[in-house]
Amino acid sequence: MNIKKPTNKSKEDINRLRMVLDYRWDPKYQPQGKPAIPESFKIVRESNPIETKQGNDLQAVFINLKWGQHLKIEEFKQFNLNDSQMHNGMLFIWCEKDNIMEIIDQLEKLGFNYVENFTTVLLSLEKILTIMPSEPQVRKITEFFSKKNIKEQKEIKKIDGLKNQDQLPDLDPTQVFWNENYTYFRKTKRTLLMFRKQSKQQLELRHQRTGDIFFDVIEKDGQNLSAIGMEYIYKMIETLLPKAQYKAGESLKMMELFADPNTQGRSGWIQVIQE
């Protein structure tokens, strides 16, 4: 995410909410359409994706599950990934605060070591639209001043949402956090744990310039990232593992479990949808 550093040039430059949302207008994070090459992706439907036998010589497995909806932690203990599916690669999985250790314990049994985590801070679209100006505002400097200046702000339509950067208020992002009740603190984030399969073989990794956190705007469900937020996650995995990209004549090197049922496919990926 490219965050603009505050300057003294204009009020826009110190707009904190705008700074954390700048990535939403970055062309590289716009959701992709259906891949042009049919062989570059695969979509399958299975009743229990954690028991899938899909994939061969994978470099990335992304377990994109919603805890409690797709799976309970007791059921996750059935998860197995054999050496033919992955013998040298990385696994990514969403966690909850109360099941981190159980996830780590299960994956360690399968030969994975915890290496890193990535956090998505959730912002509420409803709160953002509530504090955004919704009526036309006109400010006039009259003849009492040496210069006449008329500033107009057009009415913001909710359907346009966050497309108009200039209308974002100068606001501390903590005021628009998405909040869900939880045991001790309210939940405002999702955490993606990252694991490396134990192997003596080298795995080519491309170090990221991005940080380990980004902000996403949520409409209804804190477990559902926006399409742009999901694109950010896919791009992060694909950038980290450059040799996992699709190559004609080779098996697909990335697999997503519990993929979006409406997916059109993604180049380089096997996507397993839960029936």
C-alpha positions as MATLAB code, in Angstrom:
seq = 'MNIKKPTNKSKEDINRLRMVLDYRWDPKYQPQGKPAIPESFKIVRESNPIETKQGNDLQAVFINLKWGQHLKIEEFKQFNLNDSQMHNGMLFIWCEKDNIMEIIDQLEKLGFNYVENFTTVLLSLEKILTIMPSEPQVRKITEFFSKKNIKEQKEIKKIDGLKNQDQLPDLDPTQVFWNENYTYFRKTKRTLLMFRKQSKQQLELRHQRTGDIFFDVIEKDGQNLSAIGMEYIYKMIETLLPKAQYKAGESLKMMELFADPNTQGRSGWIQVIQE';
ca = [
       0.000    0.000    0.000;
       1.438    3.383   -0.961;
       0.673    5.841    1.823;
       1.140    9.514    1.074;
       3.235   11.339    3.630;
       1.564   14.380    5.180;
       2.802   17.752    3.943;
       1.857   21.378    4.513;
       0.716   21.903    0.937;
      -3.016   21.448    1.478;
      -5.598   20.039    3.807;
      -6.024   17.103    1.443;
      -2.455   16.041    2.129;
      -3.156   15.627    5.841;
      -6.423   13.768    5.401;
      -5.750   10.691    7.504;
      -8.717    8.661    6.347;
      -7.882    9.347    2.734;
      -4.302    8.226    3.269;
      -5.293    4.800    4.578;
      -7.758    4.325    1.708;
      -5.542    5.460   -1.167;
      -4.862    1.860   -2.224;
      -8.529    1.486   -3.239;
      -7.861    3.633   -6.317;
      -4.665    1.820   -7.245;
      -5.237    0.003  -10.584;
      -3.246   -3.048   -9.479;
      -5.731   -3.772   -6.689;
      -8.857   -3.704   -8.861;
     -10.453   -7.187   -9.018;
      -9.461   -9.264  -12.022;
     -11.895  -10.683  -14.546;
     -12.064  -14.235  -15.801;
      -8.623  -15.460  -16.958;
      -8.215  -15.563  -20.728;
      -6.422  -18.939  -20.742;
      -8.723  -21.807  -19.634;
      -5.770  -23.994  -18.595;
      -4.443  -21.285  -16.272;
      -7.034  -21.907  -13.543;
      -9.231  -24.614  -12.068;
     -12.470  -24.436  -10.067;
     -13.782  -27.475   -8.191;
     -16.611  -28.021   -5.713;
     -16.238  -30.363   -2.758;
     -18.287  -31.003    0.369;
     -15.257  -30.757    2.662;
     -12.374  -28.720    1.189;
      -9.997  -29.511    4.067;
      -9.940  -33.123    2.857;
      -9.240  -32.215   -0.770;
      -6.749  -34.219   -2.797;
      -6.398  -31.445   -5.362;
      -2.997  -30.035   -6.161;
       0.452  -31.378   -6.909;
       3.777  -29.768   -5.991;
       1.987  -26.681   -4.668;
       3.906  -23.634   -3.486;
       0.963  -21.852   -1.827;
      -2.177  -22.978   -0.007;
      -4.586  -20.262    1.114;
      -7.253  -21.486    3.562;
      -9.805  -18.717    3.133;
     -12.297  -19.960    5.674;
     -14.824  -18.256    7.908;
     -14.603  -19.835   11.347;
     -17.963  -21.034   12.634;
     -19.538  -20.738    9.203;
     -17.323  -23.026    7.141;
     -15.612  -24.930    9.911;
     -15.120  -25.329   13.650;
     -11.670  -25.719   15.145;
     -12.401  -29.357   16.077;
     -13.103  -30.113   12.407;
      -9.887  -28.407   11.325;
      -7.968  -31.173   13.067;
      -8.969  -33.381   10.118;
      -6.926  -31.191    7.781;
      -4.113  -32.964    6.026;
      -1.830  -31.975    3.173;
       0.350  -34.796    1.935;
       3.870  -34.432    0.544;
       2.769  -34.951   -3.042;
       0.434  -31.972   -2.710;
       3.075  -29.774   -1.058;
       6.608  -30.625   -0.030;
       8.080  -27.128   -0.193;
       5.856  -24.090    0.079;
       3.805  -21.750    2.254;
       0.383  -21.972    3.847;
      -1.856  -19.016    4.696;
      -4.872  -19.287    7.012;
      -7.239  -16.867    8.752;
      -7.390  -17.277   12.518;
      -9.474  -16.086   15.441;
      -8.010  -14.866   18.717;
      -9.106  -17.991   20.571;
      -7.882  -20.635   18.122;
      -4.383  -19.442   17.216;
      -2.556  -22.054   19.287;
      -4.752  -24.916   18.063;
      -4.112  -23.928   14.445;
      -0.366  -23.752   15.062;
      -0.364  -27.113   16.876;
      -2.242  -28.852   14.054;
      -0.043  -27.421   11.313;
       3.152  -28.233   13.204;
       2.034  -31.884   13.193;
       1.917  -31.632    9.394;
       5.447  -30.236    9.184;
       4.690  -26.502    8.995;
       6.476  -23.798   10.968;
       4.830  -20.485   11.825;
       6.802  -17.644   10.210;
       4.714  -14.451   10.017;
       1.261  -12.890   10.203;
      -0.634  -10.303    8.206;
      -3.432   -8.126    9.601;
      -6.450   -6.592    7.912;
      -7.950   -3.681    9.858;
     -11.674   -3.437    9.156;
     -13.370   -0.089    8.543;
     -17.148    0.308    8.455;
     -18.589    1.665    5.211;
     -21.730    2.713    7.091;
     -19.711    4.825    9.540;
     -17.666    6.387    6.748;
     -20.774    7.371    4.794;
     -22.392    8.708    7.967;
     -19.629   11.218    8.618;
     -19.087   12.158    4.959;
     -20.809   15.404    3.872;
     -24.166   14.569    2.326;
     -25.543   18.010    1.492;
     -24.166   20.645   -0.905;
     -22.078   23.168    0.969;
     -21.229   26.630   -0.321;
     -18.730   28.964    1.256;
     -18.435   32.502   -0.027;
     -15.870   35.177    0.611;
     -17.693   38.423   -0.014;
     -16.611   41.872   -1.111;
     -15.218   42.481    2.373;
     -12.230   40.410    1.290;
      -9.755   41.191   -1.432;
     -10.491   37.962   -3.311;
     -13.735   36.211   -4.029;
     -13.723   32.486   -3.571;
     -16.636   30.125   -3.990;
     -16.154   26.525   -3.002;
     -18.861   24.023   -3.820;
     -19.087   20.450   -2.729;
     -21.447   18.278   -4.727;
     -23.844   15.970   -2.977;
     -22.370   12.536   -2.401;
     -24.471    9.603   -3.470;
     -24.078    6.534   -1.315;
     -23.875    4.361   -4.390;
     -20.668    6.193   -5.305;
     -19.315    5.311   -1.893;
     -15.602    5.919   -1.665;
     -14.902    6.730   -5.298;
     -14.588   10.442   -4.637;
     -11.402   10.907   -2.654;
     -11.826   14.665   -2.374;
     -14.939   14.261   -0.236;
     -13.276   12.186    2.469;
     -13.178   14.067    5.777;
     -10.101   14.791    7.844;
     -10.786   12.002   10.293;
      -8.909    9.664   12.595;
      -9.527    6.182   11.093;
     -10.155    4.706   14.562;
     -13.526    6.488   14.537;
     -14.734    4.327   11.654;
     -13.448    0.940   12.820;
     -15.734   -2.020   12.232;
     -16.579   -3.411   15.678;
     -17.810   -6.880   16.634;
     -18.379   -8.052   20.179;
     -15.763  -10.442   21.474;
     -14.523  -11.811   24.783;
     -12.388   -8.942   26.103;
     -12.007   -6.370   23.330;
     -14.170   -5.590   20.349;
     -12.895   -7.231   17.196;
     -11.755   -4.807   14.491;
      -9.322   -6.903   12.484;
      -8.671  -10.215   10.741;
      -5.333  -11.963   11.062;
      -3.771  -14.176    8.403;
      -1.189  -16.603    9.781;
       1.659  -17.648    7.482;
       3.478  -20.991    7.696;
       6.440  -22.522    5.873;
       6.590  -26.243    5.082;
       9.727  -27.781    6.568;
      12.037  -28.627    3.690;
      15.735  -28.731    2.913;
      14.978  -27.357   -0.530;
      15.156  -23.645   -1.174;
      11.964  -21.739   -1.908;
      12.337  -18.544   -3.891;
      10.671  -15.731   -1.968;
      10.354  -12.141   -3.055;
      10.492   -9.822   -0.077;
       7.605   -7.373    0.093;
       7.852   -3.618    0.254;
       4.376   -3.432    1.714;
       3.796   -3.576    5.456;
       2.112   -6.337    7.440;
      -1.180   -4.456    7.740;
      -3.760   -2.885    5.477;
      -7.205   -1.310    5.823;
     -10.340   -2.685    4.198;
     -13.849   -1.252    4.041;
     -16.571   -3.669    5.136;
     -20.264   -3.387    4.310;
     -22.114   -6.151    6.191;
     -19.957   -9.010    7.442;
     -16.568   -8.698    9.106;
     -15.564  -12.112    7.758;
     -16.118  -11.014    4.166;
     -13.357   -8.801    2.846;
     -14.229   -6.511   -0.043;
     -13.287   -7.557   -3.580;
     -10.449   -5.028   -3.448;
      -9.328   -6.368   -0.076;
      -9.235   -9.911   -1.432;
      -7.276   -8.726   -4.472;
      -4.712   -7.296   -2.057;
      -4.357  -10.708   -0.369;
      -4.009  -12.593   -3.661;
      -1.424  -10.092   -4.901;
       0.533  -10.395   -1.660;
       0.748  -14.199   -2.001;
       1.559  -14.077   -5.719;
       4.272  -11.467   -5.201;
       5.826  -13.414   -2.328;
       6.069  -16.573   -4.470;
       7.160  -15.498   -7.969;
       7.817  -19.071   -9.156;
       4.203  -20.010   -8.399;
       2.856  -18.040  -11.364;
       1.103  -19.958  -14.132;
       3.349  -21.487  -16.785;
       1.973  -23.374  -19.764;
       2.517  -27.113  -19.483;
       3.096  -27.064  -15.708;
       0.706  -27.921  -12.877;
      -0.969  -25.070  -11.003;
       1.118  -24.031   -7.997;
      -1.413  -22.191   -5.818;
      -4.598  -23.469   -4.190;
      -7.386  -21.722   -2.279;
      -9.695  -23.684    0.005;
     -13.188  -22.318    0.746;
     -13.051  -20.038   -2.280;
     -15.847  -17.590   -3.106;
     -18.707  -19.549   -4.767;
     -18.995  -16.744   -7.333;
     -15.359  -16.843   -8.399;
     -14.627  -16.661  -12.121;
     -11.255  -18.271  -11.580;
      -7.818  -16.789  -11.103;
      -4.709  -17.419  -13.169;
      -2.346  -19.841  -11.447;
      -4.886  -21.007   -8.870;
      -6.913  -24.102   -8.032;
      -9.981  -22.822   -6.179;
     -11.941  -25.312   -4.079;
     -15.489  -24.204   -3.276;
     -17.462  -25.786   -0.453;
     -20.710  -27.307   -1.733;
];
